Amino acid sequence: MAVLDSILIPAQTPSTAIQGLASATSTVEQALGWNTIFSINADQDITIRFGVPGFATAASNTDFRIPANSTFTFDVGKTYTSFKCYNQSATPANIYIMFMSKF
């Protein structure tokens, strides 16, 4: 779903942090639900893979890249309701997720 010309505000859902994700490893599945908008940032290069609840495939270094210290905002719509991240760097990654709303 496209979010064009919207002002996003923090949602009432608490933010999430994944601390110390080891090098070359994948997070566990992060379940979101339908039509969730979230912003994600990490202090290391990571990749992100979207899926449906219970998807078994681990995230890998060939998924969509999020460069270190960059913030990306995604709207998962109704197709994907979960995601996993993969740490591409040689040092542990700290990943920060803030849920957003269209006010």
Backbone as a printed PyTorch tensor [residue, N CA C, xyz], in Angstrom:
tensor([[[  0.8480,  -1.1650,   0.0000],
         [  0.0000,   0.0000,   0.0000],
         [  0.8990,   1.2350,   0.0000]],

        [[  0.6250,   2.1830,  -0.8230],
         [  1.3990,   3.4110,  -0.8820],
         [  0.9010,   4.4000,   0.1630]],

        [[  1.8460,   5.1030,   0.7310],
         [  1.5130,   6.1640,   1.6760],
         [  2.0620,   7.4390,   1.0580]],

        [[  1.2200,   8.1290,   0.3140],
         [  1.6540,   9.3280,  -0.3810],
         [  1.1960,  10.5670,   0.3700]],

        [[  2.0790,  11.5100,   0.5180],
         [  1.7480,  12.7790,   1.1590],
         [  1.0660,  12.5830,   2.5080]],

        [[  1.6230,  11.7220,   3.3330],
         [  1.0700,  11.4840,   4.6620],
         [  2.0230,  11.9990,   5.7170]],

        [[  1.4680,  12.4320,   6.7970],
         [  2.2560,  12.7770,   7.9670],
         [  2.0970,  11.6180,   8.9360]],

        [[  3.1970,  10.9300,   9.1910],
         [  3.1540,   9.7820,  10.0800],
         [  3.5230,  10.2210,  11.4940]],

        [[  2.8510,   9.6360,  12.4540],
         [  3.1360,   9.9260,  13.8610],
         [  3.3910,   8.6080,  14.5750]],

        [[  4.0840,   8.6370,  15.7150],
         [  4.3010,   7.4040,  16.4590],
         [  2.9660,   6.7740,  16.8550]],

        [[  2.8690,   5.4710,  16.6670],
         [  1.6650,   4.7330,  17.0380],
         [  1.6810,   4.4500,  18.5360]],

        [[  0.5720,   3.9600,  19.0540],
         [  0.5020,   3.6430,  20.4760],
         [  1.2360,   2.3470,  20.8130]],

        [[  1.5770,   1.5590,  19.8020],
         [  2.3490,   0.3360,  20.0220],
         [  3.7630,   0.7220,  20.4560]],

        [[  4.2720,   0.1290,  21.5320],
         [  5.6280,   0.4780,  21.9860],
         [  6.6870,   0.1420,  20.9340]],

        [[  7.7410,   0.9420,  20.9120],
         [  8.8710,   0.6770,  20.0260],
         [  9.5710,  -0.6040,  20.4760]],

        [[ 10.3520,  -1.1780,  19.5570],
         [ 11.0670,  -2.4210,  19.8280],
         [ 12.5380,  -2.2310,  19.5030]],

        [[ 13.3990,  -2.8590,  20.2940],
         [ 14.8280,  -2.8560,  20.0070],
         [ 15.3340,  -4.2860,  20.0190]],

        [[ 16.1340,  -4.6250,  19.0310],
         [ 16.8090,  -5.9200,  18.9800],
         [ 18.2800,  -5.6010,  19.2230]],

        [[ 18.7690,  -5.9490,  20.3890],
         [ 20.1220,  -5.5660,  20.7930],
         [ 21.1210,  -6.6930,  20.5600]],

        [[ 22.2770,  -6.3460,  20.0010],
         [ 23.4020,  -7.2710,  19.8920],
         [ 23.2160,  -8.4400,  18.9460]],

        [[ 22.5530,  -8.2250,  17.8030],
         [ 22.4100,  -9.3020,  16.8180],
         [ 23.7990,  -9.6360,  16.2700]],

        [[ 24.2400, -10.8690,  16.4720],
         [ 25.5920, -11.2720,  16.0970],
         [ 25.8250, -11.1560,  14.5930]],

        [[ 27.0830, -11.0450,  14.2260],
         [ 27.4830, -10.9460,  12.8260],
         [ 26.9960, -12.1570,  12.0290]],

        [[ 26.5100, -11.8910,  10.8160],
         [ 26.0790, -12.9370,   9.8730],
         [ 24.9900, -13.8320,  10.4460]],

        [[ 24.0990, -13.2710,  11.2570],
         [ 22.9680, -14.0440,  11.7750],
         [ 21.6660, -13.3060,  11.4950]],

        [[ 20.5750, -14.0610,  11.5960],
         [ 19.2340, -13.5450,  11.3210],
         [ 18.4540, -13.4110,  12.6210]],

        [[ 17.5750, -12.4220,  12.6750],
         [ 16.6860, -12.2920,  13.8280],
         [ 15.6060, -13.3590,  13.7550]],

        [[ 14.9110, -13.5340,  14.8540],
         [ 13.7040, -14.3520,  14.8140],
         [ 12.6390, -13.5340,  14.0960]],

        [[ 11.5660, -14.1730,  13.7340],
         [ 10.4660, -13.5020,  13.0420],
         [  9.8590, -12.4080,  13.9240]],

        [[  9.6580, -11.2480,  13.3390],
         [  9.0010, -10.1270,  14.0130],
         [  7.5900, -10.0160,  13.4340]],

        [[  6.5890, -10.4110,  14.2030],
         [  5.1990, -10.4050,  13.7240],
         [  4.6130,  -9.0040,  13.8700]],

        [[  3.9510,  -8.5390,  12.8200],
         [  3.4300,  -7.1780,  12.7900],
         [  1.9100,  -7.1070,  12.7300]],

        [[  1.3030,  -7.8680,  11.8750],
         [ -0.1240,  -7.7400,  11.5980],
         [ -0.3380,  -6.9850,  10.2930]],

        [[ -1.5760,  -6.9780,   9.8220],
         [ -1.8990,  -6.3240,   8.5500],
         [ -1.7980,  -4.8130,   8.6440]],

        [[ -1.4420,  -4.2070,   7.5170],
         [ -1.4210,  -2.7470,   7.3520],
         [ -0.6080,  -2.0210,   8.4120]],

        [[  0.4520,  -2.6440,   8.8670],
         [  1.3170,  -2.0090,   9.8630],
         [  2.3450,  -1.1360,   9.1620]],

        [[  2.5120,   0.0590,   9.6630],
         [  3.5420,   0.9730,   9.1680],
         [  4.6000,   1.0510,  10.2570]],

        [[  5.8720,   0.8810,   9.8670],
         [  6.9340,   0.9730,  10.8620],
         [  8.1900,   1.5700,  10.2380]],

        [[  8.9980,   2.1810,  11.0920],
         [ 10.3010,   2.6910,  10.6860],
         [ 11.3590,   1.8140,  11.3440]],

        [[ 12.4330,   1.5670,  10.6240],
         [ 13.4960,   0.7060,  11.1340],
         [ 14.8440,   1.3720,  10.8890]],

        [[ 15.7330,   1.2280,  11.8600],
         [ 17.0670,   1.8080,  11.8060],
         [ 18.0030,   0.8410,  12.5130]],

        [[ 19.2510,   0.7940,  12.0910],
         [ 20.2500,  -0.0480,  12.7580],
         [ 21.6010,   0.6550,  12.7310]],

        [[ 22.4580,   0.3140,  13.6880],
         [ 23.7810,   0.9350,  13.7320],
         [ 24.8110,   0.1850,  12.8820]],

        [[ 24.3830,  -0.8780,  12.2060],
         [ 25.2330,  -1.6390,  11.2860],
         [ 24.4240,  -1.8850,  10.0110]],

        [[ 25.1000,  -2.2840,   8.9350],
         [ 24.3770,  -2.6730,   7.7150],
         [ 23.5600,  -3.9270,   8.0010]],

        [[ 22.2680,  -3.8810,   7.6430],
         [ 21.3990,  -5.0490,   7.7930],
         [ 20.6210,  -5.2430,   6.4960]],

        [[ 19.9960,  -6.3930,   6.3680],
         [ 19.0330,  -6.6160,   5.2960],
         [ 17.7210,  -7.0310,   5.9420]],

        [[ 16.6280,  -6.9020,   5.1900],
         [ 15.3090,  -7.2420,   5.7120],
         [ 14.5800,  -8.1210,   4.7140]],

        [[ 13.8750,  -9.1350,   5.2290],
         [ 13.0650, -10.0390,   4.4060],
         [ 11.6660, -10.0860,   4.9980]],

        [[ 10.6580,  -9.8990,   4.1520],
         [  9.2630,  -9.9310,   4.5790],
         [  8.6540, -11.2950,   4.2740]],

        [[  7.6520, -11.6900,   5.0670],
         [  6.9790, -12.9630,   4.8500],
         [  5.6530, -13.0090,   5.5930]],

        [[  5.0790, -14.1930,   5.6080],
         [  3.8310, -14.4310,   6.3220],
         [  4.1530, -15.1090,   7.6500]],

        [[  3.2230, -15.0950,   8.6160],
         [  3.5210, -15.7050,   9.9190],
         [  4.0190, -17.1430,   9.7890]],

        [[  5.0990, -17.4250,  10.4990],
         [  5.6530, -18.7720,  10.4970],
         [  6.5870, -19.0750,   9.3400]],

        [[  6.9930, -18.0540,   8.5540],
         [  7.8730, -18.3740,   7.4240],
         [  9.2360, -18.8460,   7.9400]],

        [[  9.6920, -19.9550,   7.3900],
         [ 10.8640, -20.6470,   7.9210],
         [ 12.1840, -20.1150,   7.3800]],

        [[ 12.1700, -19.4680,   6.2450],
         [ 13.4010, -19.0160,   5.6160],
         [ 14.0580, -17.9140,   6.4360]],

        [[ 15.3300, -18.0920,   6.7350],
         [ 16.0770, -17.0580,   7.4520],
         [ 16.3820, -15.9040,   6.5030]],

        [[ 16.4990, -14.7100,   7.0490],
         [ 16.9420, -13.5710,   6.2470],
         [ 18.3880, -13.8320,   5.8260]],

        [[ 18.7960, -13.2270,   4.7060],
         [ 20.1630, -13.4420,   4.2150],
         [ 20.7580, -12.1280,   3.7280]],

        [[ 22.0170, -12.2000,   3.3140],
         [ 22.6980, -10.9910,   2.8550],
         [ 22.2550, -10.5660,   1.4610]],

        [[ 21.3440, -11.3050,   0.8180],
         [ 20.8560, -10.9330,  -0.5120],
         [ 19.4790, -10.2580,  -0.4680]],

        [[ 18.9230, -10.0750,   0.7270],
         [ 17.6330,  -9.4020,   0.8710],
         [ 17.8060,  -7.8840,   0.7520]],

        [[ 16.7200,  -7.1260,   0.9290],
         [ 16.7700,  -5.6680,   0.7840],
         [ 17.6870,  -5.0570,   1.8300]],

        [[ 18.6550,  -4.2680,   1.3850],
         [ 19.6730,  -3.6990,   2.2670],
         [ 19.2030,  -2.4010,   2.9030]],

        [[ 19.4830,  -2.2750,   4.1960],
         [ 19.2950,  -1.0340,   4.9350],
         [ 20.6770,  -0.6300,   5.4410]],

        [[ 21.2860,   0.4010,   4.8470],
         [ 22.6290,   0.8060,   5.2620],
         [ 22.6600,   1.2780,   6.7240]],

        [[ 23.8000,   1.1500,   7.3480],
         [ 23.9700,   1.5650,   8.7400],
         [ 23.5130,   3.0070,   8.9370]],

        [[ 22.8300,   3.2460,  10.0340],
         [ 22.3740,   4.5710,  10.4510],
         [ 21.3950,   5.2300,   9.4770]],

        [[ 20.7240,   4.4240,   8.6690],
         [ 19.6790,   4.9210,   7.7650],
         [ 18.3320,   4.4810,   8.3120]],

        [[ 17.3250,   5.3310,   8.1580],
         [ 15.9780,   4.9860,   8.6000],
         [ 15.0930,   4.7750,   7.3920]],

        [[ 14.4140,   3.6450,   7.3610],
         [ 13.4750,   3.3140,   6.2890],
         [ 12.1050,   3.1040,   6.9120]],

        [[ 11.0580,   3.4830,   6.1910],
         [  9.6900,   3.2840,   6.6500],
         [  8.9820,   2.3630,   5.6690]],

        [[  8.3110,   1.3490,   6.2080],
         [  7.6020,   0.3650,   5.3980],
         [  6.1490,   0.2820,   5.8330]],

        [[  5.2650,   0.0110,   4.8770],
         [  3.8660,  -0.3120,   5.1250],
         [  3.6940,  -1.7230,   4.5950]],

        [[  3.4120,  -2.6980,   5.4640],
         [  3.3800,  -4.0920,   5.0250],
         [  2.0890,  -4.4830,   4.3230]],

        [[  1.0670,  -3.6480,   4.3650],
         [ -0.1750,  -3.9680,   3.6730],
         [ -0.7990,  -5.2540,   4.1860]],

        [[ -1.4040,  -6.0270,   3.2560],
         [ -2.0450,  -7.2890,   3.6460],
         [ -1.3180,  -8.5090,   3.1030]],

        [[ -0.2360,  -8.3040,   2.3750],
         [  0.4920,  -9.4390,   1.8170],
         [  1.4460, -10.0420,   2.8330]],

        [[  2.2790,  -9.2170,   3.4210],
         [  3.2670,  -9.6870,   4.3930],
         [  2.9320,  -9.1180,   5.7640]],

        [[  3.0530,  -9.9390,   6.7830],
         [  2.7480,  -9.4690,   8.1310],
         [  3.8860,  -9.7450,   9.1100]],

        [[  5.0290, -10.1870,   8.5970],
         [  6.1820, -10.4820,   9.4390],
         [  7.4570, -10.1140,   8.6860]],

        [[  8.5500,  -9.9750,   9.4410],
         [  9.8450,  -9.7670,   8.7990],
         [ 10.9580, -10.3290,   9.6690]],

        [[ 12.1200, -10.5140,   9.0240],
         [ 13.3430, -10.9120,   9.7090],
         [ 14.4650, -10.0210,   9.1840]],

        [[ 15.4490,  -9.7590,  10.0200],
         [ 16.6110,  -8.9720,   9.6160],
         [ 17.8690,  -9.8200,   9.7090]],

        [[ 18.8670,  -9.4470,   8.9210],
         [ 20.1400, -10.1530,   8.8720],
         [ 21.2560,  -9.1280,   9.0750]],

        [[ 22.1920,  -9.4250,   9.9580],
         [ 23.3150,  -8.5280,  10.2270],
         [ 24.4380,  -8.8120,   9.2360]],

        [[ 24.7250,  -7.8410,   8.3830],
         [ 25.7690,  -7.9990,   7.3680],
         [ 27.1560,  -7.5990,   7.8520]],

        [[ 27.2450,  -6.9780,   9.0090],
         [ 28.5350,  -6.4450,   9.4490],
         [ 29.3130,  -7.4680,  10.2720]],

        [[ 30.5580,  -7.1070,  10.5800],
         [ 31.4280,  -7.9800,  11.3780],
         [ 31.2360,  -7.7680,  12.8770]],

        [[ 30.4430,  -6.7740,  13.2510],
         [ 30.1980,  -6.4950,  14.6680],
         [ 28.7040,  -6.6270,  14.9690]],

        [[ 28.3410,  -6.8220,  16.2390],
         [ 26.9220,  -6.9490,  16.5900],
         [ 26.1180,  -5.7120,  16.1770]],

        [[ 24.8790,  -5.9540,  15.7650],
         [ 23.9890,  -4.8750,  15.3240],
         [ 22.8940,  -4.6320,  16.3500]],

        [[ 22.5590,  -3.3730,  16.5320],
         [ 21.4170,  -2.9690,  17.3460],
         [ 20.3820,  -2.4070,  16.3890]],

        [[ 19.1810,  -2.9870,  16.4030],
         [ 18.1220,  -2.6320,  15.4600],
         [ 16.9720,  -2.0010,  16.2330]],

        [[ 16.4670,  -0.8870,  15.7260],
         [ 15.4120,  -0.1410,  16.3960],
         [ 14.1860,  -0.0330,  15.4850]],

        [[ 13.0310,  -0.3520,  16.0320],
         [ 11.7860,  -0.3670,  15.2640],
         [ 10.7660,   0.5260,  15.9610]],

        [[ 10.2100,   1.4910,  15.2240],
         [  9.1610,   2.3570,  15.7560],
         [  7.9320,   2.1700,  14.8950]],

        [[  6.8070,   1.8890,  15.5270],
         [  5.5580,   1.7200,  14.8080],
         [  4.9310,   3.0890,  14.5860]],

        [[  4.3710,   3.2730,  13.3900],
         [  3.8530,   4.5740,  12.9770],
         [  2.3480,   4.4760,  12.6670]],

        [[  1.7110,   5.6410,  12.6340],
         [  0.2960,   5.7300,  12.3170],
         [  0.0900,   6.9200,  11.3940]],

        [[ -1.0010,   6.8850,  10.6200],
         [ -1.3290,   7.9950,   9.6980],
         [ -2.2160,   9.0280,  10.3510]],

        [[ -2.2130,   9.1860,  11.5850],
         [ -3.0010,  10.0880,  12.4270],
         [ -4.3990,  10.1020,  12.0920]]])
